[in-house]
Amino acid sequence: MSTPIEWMRRAMLIRIIEYEVSDASVSETLLDNLELIEKLKEEEEEVSDTMKSAYCAVALECTVKYFVCESVVIGGNFSSARERIWRARVTRLEMEHSKLFTLDLKAHKEELEVAITSPVIRRSLIALNTRNAALGSVSNYLRDAWTLVQVSGAVAGAGVHKLGVDSGAGPHTHGLGSGAGLHTG
């Protein structure tokens, strides 16, 4: 990260993700926030494997959860989620050459298309417990993200301090410069 502002934006988005999953909920808002974090990354900066896994697991959960409600007839909420997430959002990621787009994401997209006509595939997807998988993947991502943000924040704060601007990292401030107080875990 090159500036303290970028660091603070990323830290804020990570905090939002952490807050959302704190009550064990998984929603498409997580996908939005992961996409925003990717956009804040610089061109040469890699997207972590834990971030890619979290994105894929959340996308899958946000779709598969409707199989339980629509085990016999596929339509309604499942069709809407498939359209929003897999045909629009994931396709856009692929077209934009997003670093969040992975072979796993592509495989799940194809699997969900087959699941429309295959009760066997639907049952296998339901058996995956995608909710717990998504929460676990997001937790792994958060652990890695906080580590990176705290290191990057220290670097960003040092850069601002060199310019003669208080980074908020000092002992008498309550700023975000050191990352202190941002993560409790």
Protein Blocks (a to p, Z undefined) as FASTA:
>chain_A
ZZfklmmmmmmmmmmmmmmmmnopacfklmmmmmmmmmmpcfklccdfklmmmmmmmmmm
mmmmmmmmmmmbgchjlmmmmmmmmmmmmmmmmmnopakbcfklmmmmmmmmmmmmmmkl
mmmmmmnommlmmmmmmmmmmmmmmmmmmmmmmmmmmmmmmnopaehlamkbcbfknopo
kagZZ
